[in-house]
């Protein structure tokens, strides 16, 4: 089995002793496998989630009921490029950043709470 230190530091052999021949690409196979696992377990799901959030924020429209990352629930009354206006109570609106929207709630959620 190849240790990590053998990948970066070559062994010193006595003079006249034959050094074992390396496997070439096979020495780096565990490193390649680690990179592939890292991609499929961490990077790919993160990119997928970022794409879903971007699509959700672009689809925001007036009348949607949303929950923000701070826990504020409200109905969208105005949508801008970077900010939205949330009606949290009758006659009370808050301006929040679009990126603060965590989820879009099903219609009628605010009435049931």
N, C-alpha and C positions, 0 to 999 in steps of 0.2 A: 504494500500500500504506500502511496506517495504522501509524504507529509508536506505541509505548507512551506516549511523551511527549505525543503529540497527544490521547490519551484523557484525560489529567489536566490538561494545561496548554494553554490556548487560545493561538493565534498572534496576535501584534499586527500589524495591518495599517496602512499609511499612511492618513492622513486623506483621505477622498474615494474611496479604493479600495474596491471591493466585495469583501466577504468571501465566500468560497465557502460555499454552503449545505451543511450537514452531512447525512449519510444517516440521522440519527436512530438507530433501532434497529440499523441495519447497522454503526454504529460499535462497538457492543458485541457483535456476533456472535462475534468471536474469543474474547472473555472468556467468553461462554456456552459455546462449544465447549470451551474449556479446563476449565471446571467439569464438563461432562459426561464428558470423558475422564478427569479426576481421579476422578470417582465410579466409573466402570466399571473402571478399572485399579487403584485403591487401596482405596477405601472398601468397595465391594461384596465383593471377595474376603476382606477382613479380617473383615467381619461374618459371612460364611459360615463362615470358619474358627473364629471365636469360638463360633458356634452349634454346630459339630461337637464342639469341645472340651467345651462345657457338657453336651451330650448324652452324650458318652463318660464324663465324670466322674459323671453321675447314674446311669449304667448299671453302674458298678463294683459287683461283688459278691464275696462270699467265694469263694476258689478261683481267681480270675483271676490270670494272670501278667502283671506290668507292668514297664515300665522307667521310671525317674524321670528328671527333667531333669539330675540329678547323675550319672547313669549306673549307678545301683543297680538290679539286677534282683531281683525277688522275687515271692512269691505272697501275695495278699491274705488275711489271716486275720480281720480285723475291719474293718468300715466304719462310720465315724461321720459326723457332719455336716461337719466340716472336716478331720478326720484319719483316716488309715487305718493299720492295723498290717500291716507287710510281714514275712514270714518269708524272710530272706535265706539262712539256712542252718538245718539241723535244730536246733531249740531256740533259735534266735537271731532275735528280732523287732525291728524298728525302727518307730517311730511317725513318719510323715511327713505333710505336708499333702497333701490331695487335689490341690491345684493343682500339685504337683510331679510328678504322673504325666504322663509324656510320651505313652506309647502303651500299648495293651493288646496283649500278645503272644499268638500262637496257643498253644493248649494243647500241652504237651510241650516247649516251647522250653527251659525251664530244665534238663530232663533231658538234652537234646542238647548242652548247653554244657559 
